[in-house]
């Protein structure tokens, strides 16, 4: 039985995946593994991203990398190892990361004079290098980023969401003044929002983190927050205004136009491989993944359907159809596997979430038609072959719109507004997001988290797509005036 007392979907169980309503955590872990996205590794807390998952990550990297370069950002590569003394230079930074650091204290049997840390993030070593590169305001801005992995010890790990090594880009920029730096922070936050909405079909809330949730060493942290199918929030990207904190710690200064010595204003921003977890948990269903078409490694899978005496011919016809689709810019795979049933192939590709399946058999070939099934649809369609090819991009766009609309409706339907602590606790326990006034007191935030496991996800921006309304009220927890002139978003998080 499911958690709400209903009988599980037998069709879903045939796919070998625990239904979401029975155990969402088991469903997630099984989908990650059975859809060939990732697997556990012999290194505690670290995963191996398999080719299908890697192809998805490469598509994510490619889209973002093109946008970074289009706005004048340059990629570089910094070492994985960072001297411990660098981490110690910025007090808030070391306090925030100390429990998570991996340290290297020996080479062979020889003790190092100074330990290294495996980078948890690169603000410190980048600040050190910038101090030697920056002389004049004419050198600014520095617009840098790198792709790589970072290391943060995790006690309870979950593939893509929380691993001791994870993959990301980290952007780092330096500017002559605060206004320019803050504009950079906002530019990247808006880019992440655009990426999630237009490529991943993910509705996200743009907002500012409270002081309690701010990045260690930042003056201001902004995030995009998405709602997963179990009601929990996932911080899907961040953009930080670091002020002059790291500049002063690492002597990143320059000669201004007025011939004065000034410290640079710096930023950092990132999206990591946990965004793959967001794709899985926002769009997946009891049958597995449901890949957003614009980022999917495979947008269309063609299944040749034939007997032993004509299977090779059907595979050839499938390749011809694939070439037509590729010429139209569609990512296609022809499943030529022998020795497995068509039903197995259908289930396998549904589990992997490929947006469109095309079946091609001898009778279809004679009739000039193909059988098409969208991953988000129950029924198959029989279409003229030429129409299927010509209309494929529009079909993929329609699937994207469906996924975005469904996820948006789910988020809005599962976000409630409350004004009392009793209503707050009931809503959080029911797996909802909560909009409520809060006084802004960190001790109140801490108490709420201890009692309900819910945190302020962010304070929505005035021009955020969702929940942006400005209004005054009193804190549901302390009875004091709102500290933000609007309701903030509370939820349990990954």
N, C-alpha and C positions, 0 to 999 in steps of 0.2 A: 504493500500500500504506500501511497505518497504521504508526505507530511500533512496534507490536508484531508487525508482519509480516502482519496480517490484511487481507483485502480490504475496502475501505470499503463502507458500506451504500449501495447504489445509490439506494434510495428517499430517503435523506437528501440525496444529491447533487442530486436533482431539485428540491429546495427552494432550491438555489443557495447553500447554506451549507456551508462546510468542516466535515466531522465533527470533533468534539472530539478524537478519538483521533489524527487526522492532525496538527492544529495547533490547540491550544486558544486561543492568542492570536488567530489568524486567525478562528476560530469566533466569539470574543467580538466582535471589531471588526465582522464582517459582520452579526451579529445586531443590534448596536446600530444600524447604519445601515439594514439592510433591514427591520427591524421598526419603522422610523420613530420611534425613541426620540430620537436625537440625530444631529447632523452636525458636521463640522468647520467652523470659521469662518475668515475671513481674518485673524483675530487669533491669533498664534502661541500655542499652548497653551490656547486657549479654545474651548469648544464652544457650539453652538446646540441647546438642548433643543426638540425638535419637539412639536407638540400632543399626541401620544400619550404621550410621555415627561413632558410638563408635567402632563397629567391625572393620571398616576401620582404625581408629586411633590405635586400639590395634595391628593390623597387622604392621602398621608403627613403633610403639613402639618396637614390638618384634624383627623386623629385625635390627633396630638400636641398641637396647640394647645388642643383641648378639655380634655385632661388637665392641661395647664399651668394653665389658668384654673380648673379644678376644685380645684386645690390652692393657690389664692390668688395665683398668679403674674400679673404685669401686663406687657403688651408695651409697648415703647417703640422709638424709632428714633434711632440715633446716626449721625453723619456717616461717610462713607466715608474721608475724609481725616483723618489724625491727625498732629499736630506731631511731628517727629522727636525733639524733646527728651523727649516723653512715653515713647517707646520706650526711650530711653537711661536712664531713671530706675531701671529694675529690671534689675540686672546679668545675672542668669541669663536673663531674658526676651530682652534684646537679643542675648545670645550665641546663644540658640537660634534666633532668627528672622533675624538679620542677613543670612545668605546668600540669603534668600528674599524680601527686601523690594523692592517697587516704590516708587520715589521720584518725587515731583513737585518739581522745582526751579525751574520757570519758569511765569509766566503770560504767554503770548505770547512776547515777546523779553526780558521783564524778569525778572531773577533775583530769586527770593524771598529775603528776609532769613533765613528758616528753611525748609528743605524740609519737605514733607509726605510721609508714607508712605501708600500704599493699605493699608487695614487688613488685617493678617494675622489679627487677632483683636482684641477690643475691651476687654480688661482695663484697659489704660492710660487710655483716654479715659473709660471708665465710672468708674474710680477717681477721676479728676480731678473729674468732675461730682458724684459721691457726696460728696466732701469738702465741697462747698458745700451739700448737701442734709441732711447728717446732723448733728444736734446732741445728741440725747438717746437713751438706751436706749429711750425710748418710740417713737422713729421706726423702730425695728428690729422685725422683719427687713425688709430690702429684698429683694423677690422679683421680679426683672426678667428679661426675655428679649427678643430681637429676631430677626426673620427677615431674611435678606439674603444678600449674597455677600461673600466675602473673597478676598484676593489673595496667593498665594504662588508665587514663580517655580519652575517645574518644568522640568527638562531633558528628561526622558522622560515624555511625557504619554500618558494613556489615558482615553478618555471615561468620565465619572462617577468613575473611581478616582483619577486624578491629573491635575488640570488647573490652570492658573495662576489661573483664577477658578473658584470653586465655590460652591455654594449650601448654606445651612444655617440652623439656629437656633442661637443661642448664649445660654445661660442664665447669669445673673450674680446672685448673692445675697450679702447681707452680714448678719452675725449678731453677737449680743452675746458669744457664747462658742463655744469649740471644739466642744463636744458637739452643740450645735444645728447648727452648720455641717456637721459630719461626718454628722449624720442627714440633712441635705439632700442631701449628696453620694450617700449610699446610696439615698435615695428616688428620685433621678433615674436611678441605675444600674439599680435594680430596674424602674423604668418602662420603660427601654429594653429590658431583658430581656423584659418582658411584651409589649411592642410587637413585638419580633422573633418571639417564639414564637406569640403569639395572632393577629397580623395578617399577618405575612410568612411564617409557617411556617419560620422560621430558628432552628435550635438554636444557641445561643451560650454561651460560657464566660465567666462573670463572675469577674473577678480583679483583683489589684493589679499595677500595673507596677513593675518594678524601678527603682532609682535611675537607671540608664542610660537607661531608656525613658520616664522621667517627663516630663510637660509642663514646658516652660521656665518656671521660677518657682514651681512647685507644691511643696507639702510631700508630697502623695500623689496619685497618679493611678490611677484604676480604669478598666477597659475591658471591653467585651464583644467576644469574638473568635469569628468564624465560619470554618468550613472550606469552601473552594470546591471545585468538582468536580475541580480539578487538584491538590488537596492543599495549596494555599497558604492561609495565614491572611489574613483581612481584618479589621482593626480597625474595628468597625462603630459604635462610639459610645464616648465617654469622659466621665468625671465627675471633677473635680479639687477637692481640698481645698487652698486656696492659703494657709492659715494667715493670718498678718498681713503677709506679704511685700509685697503690693500696697498694703495699707492704710498701711503705714509709708512706702512710696515716694510715696504720693499724699496722705498726711495724712488718711486716712479714720478719724476718731476721734469719740468720743461721751462724754457724761457718764454714768457708770454709776449704778446704784441707790445705790451707796455714795458717790456724789459724787466719784468718781475719773475721771480722763481715761483712756480705754481705746481701743485700736485695734480696729477691727472684724475679725472672722474672715470671710473671703470664700470663695466657691466659683465655679466655672464648669463648664459641661457642654454637650455638643453631639452631635447626629447630623447628618450632612451628606448631600448628594446621592450620595455614594459608596455609600449603602445600596441604591441602585438597582442598582449594580454587583453587590452581594451577592445581590440577587434573581436577576439574570441568571445569575450563575456558580454559584449553589447549585441552582437548579431547572431551568435550561435543559437541552435535549438536542440531538441532532443535527438536529432539525427546527426548532429555534429557541427562543423563550421558552416558559416555562411559568409564567404569572402566578398568584401566590397569590390565591385567589378573593376574600378579604376586602378586599384593597387594589386589585384589578384595576380599571382604568378602565372596562372592559367585561367583565361577568361572563358574559353570554350573547350570542352572535351568532346571528341568525336568517337563514338563507339561503332565500329564496323560489326554488323550482325550478319552472320552467315554460317553455313555448314562447312564441314571439312573440305568439300570439293570446290567451294567458292569463297572461302574465307580470305584467301590471298587477294582475290579480285576485289573484295569489299575493302580490304586494307588499302589497296591502290586507289580506289575511288575515294576513300576517306582522306588520303593524302592530297588528292586533287582538290577536294573541298577545302582542306586545310590551307593549301596554297592560296586559294581565292580569298579566304578570310585573312590570312597574313598580309596579303596585298592591300587589304582594307585596314591594316593596322591593328588587327586583333591577335592576341596571344593564344595560340591553339596547341593542343596535344591530341594525337591520334592514339587511342589505346589498342595496341596490337597484341596484347598479352594472349597467349594461347594456354589452354589447360585450365582456365577459370571461366565460370558461367557469366553470361551477360548480366544476370541479376547481381552477382558479386561485384562486377564492375560498376553497375549503377549505384549500389550501396557505398562502394569505396569512394567514388567521386562525390557523392552527396556528403559523406563524412568529411572529405577534404574541402567541401564548400565551393567547388567550382560553380560559377554563376549560371552557366548554360551547358546543357548536355544535348548533343545531337546524335540521333541514332540513324544509321544508314544500312538498309538491307537490300536484298535483290529486288523485291517488289517495289521498294521505294525508288530504286534506281530506274526500273522500267517505267514507273509513273512520273518520274521527274520531281519527286517530293522528298522531304526529309522529315523526321519526327523530332520535335524540339521540346525540351522541358526546362523551364527556369528553376533554379534551386529554391526559390521562394514560392513556387506554385505547386499545387497538388496535381494538376492535370497536364497531360502532354498535348501538343499541338502538331497537326500535320500541315506543312507549308510547302509551297513551290520552292524548289532549291534556290532559284535566283532571288526570290523574295527573302529567304532566310539569310542569304549573304548580304544583300543590300540593306536589310533592316537590322542587322546584328548590333551595330553601334547604338542605335536608338533603343534596342531591347536592353542592352547593358546599362544605358543611362536611366531607363525606367526602373531597373532593379536597384540602382543606386538611390533613386528618389524614394522608392519604396522603403529601403533600409533606413534612410535618414528620417523619413516621416514616421516610421514605426518606432524608432529609437527616441525621437523627439516626443511623441505622444506618451511613450512609457515614462520618460523622465518627468513630464509635466503632470501626468496622472498620479505619479508616486511622490510628488512633492507637496507637502501640506504646510499651511500657515497656522502657527499656534501662538498663544499669549500666556499660557500657564505652564508651569514645570510638570504637572501631572499629564497634561496633554502632550507635552514634549516627550516625556518618557514613554508614553504609550505609542506615539508615532515612531520613535526610534526603534522600539522593540518590534514593531510591525514591519521594519525594514524600509522605512521611508526616509527621504530627505525632509528636513524641516527648515522653513523660513521663519525667523524669529528676531525680535529686537534683542540686542545684547549690549551690556554697559561698556564692554571693552576691558574689563578687569582680568588680568592673566590668572589670578587666583580663582576667579569664578570659572574661567575656562578649564582650569586644572580640575576643579571639583566636579564639573559636569562630565569631563572625560573619565574620571575615576568611577563615577556612579553609573554612567550609561555607555561608555566606550565611544561616545560621539565627540567629534571635534568640529570647529569652524573650518569648513573647507575653504571658503574665501568670502570676501565682501565684494559682491558683484560691482563691476565698473558702471559708471553712469550710462555708457553707451553699449553695455553688454547686450547680447541678443536675448538673454533671459534674465528675469528677476532684477531688473535695473532700477525699478521705481524708487524714488527718494521719498521718505516719509519719516515722521518722528513718532516715538513711542517709548515705553518703559521696558526695561529688561525683564524677561520672564523668570529669571533666576534670582536677581537681587532687588528688583523693583526700582532700580535707579534709571535715570534717563539713558536712552540709547547713545552709544559712543560713536555711531557710524552714520546717523541720519538715514538709515535704511535697514531693512531686515537682512541678516546674514544667512548663509547656508550652512546648516549643520548636517552631519551624516557620519555613519561609520565608514571606515576606509580600508583599502588594501594597502 
